[in-house]
Amino acid sequence: MLSNGRHYLAIPGPSVMPDRVLSAMHRAAPNIYTGQLIEMTQGLIPDLKAVARTAHHAAIYIGNGHAAWEAALANILSRGDLVLVLATGRFCLGWGTMAQGLGVQVEVMDFGWQDDIDLARVAERLAADPDGRIRAVLAVHVDTSTSVRNDIAGLRAVLDGAGHPALLAVDCIASLGCDAFEMDAWGVDVMVTASQKGLMTPPGLGFVFFNDKADAARGRADCVTGYWDWRPRVAPEGYYQYFDGTAPTHHLYGLRAALDMIGEEGIEAVWARHATLARAIWAAFDAWGQEGALRLNIADPAKRSHAVTAAVMASPDGDRLRAWCEGVAGVTLGIGLGRDPADAYFRIGHMGHVNAHMVLGVLAVMEAGMTALAIPHGRGALDAAADVVAGVR
């Protein structure tokens, strides 16, 4: 079987775990009361903030990205508050649903599954709220279901232009450590992310970054509980308060190794690597799309994520291609989330621990799959991708 050997997981999270991260986690349980673990945890915080490009606060939670969603909401909102959800796919809708479950009023502006946030529409809505009833605006930087990348700096400019006091809360679960993100420079008040994508650590850690304006909202928030309260986590009197209990010891060792890798490469270089590899994928799709139904979900390259690419072809060819790639060649592509027909959509994850040969290998397997399955596609895709990697395109 051609799939024998190391399988490649090209889904948009969990991403590929570096051997260095896995080796760091392969150890006996440490002492959680004194010693190296405590010192290491304290050193994680400034490095996390460096990746987020913030001088403000960072809280760590044991949980996935949904846990970070709830932690952020609980610390800034009270029951009956109104939030504006800017939906560009599945995940901001999910964040809004979670807010509803906390007793928060949710207003959704849905921009569909192939477009980014329409800033003009947001400006109109904010202008219609002169009393500032909207307490927070929720947005996703990169939605993994659609692969759209939203203009977060532009969104802050809209809020500032309207003189609106709402907090800007942003989901960077898919984008942090992949797409350029500047929390402080872009005026983001609250940002959430998780460990399993650009941070190259197994699922199980959620992070909430917040500034002083957001912390002031914490003072009136009645959704917060003892566990979700971010204040003890960012100013702990005892080590246990970092996590409100036992530390996620082995995840912390893995995260330390991942942050060391990011620091050694440099975050700007990490962003540049992701941008080049994304362009190689897009170049291949441009060539394939000259024949048949295959196309990228987001038409404008300026609005595409550098971490994940969503694509569509004729039904049921998406599922057929995914099955061939995994079963015959050992490459697992991501499913199409929330799309109809689901069997026409698929996604490629290219986030975190990824390089040129990994991406070019995925593209070659996809082309072999389309050829084997007689799925119509244009020629020259691998040449086009190689040209991007070589720097001649």
Order of alpha helices (4+ residues) and beta strands (2+ residues): beta-alpha-alpha-beta-alpha-beta-alpha-beta-alpha-beta-beta-beta-alpha-beta-beta-beta-alpha-alpha-alpha-alpha-beta-beta-alpha-beta-beta-alpha-alpha
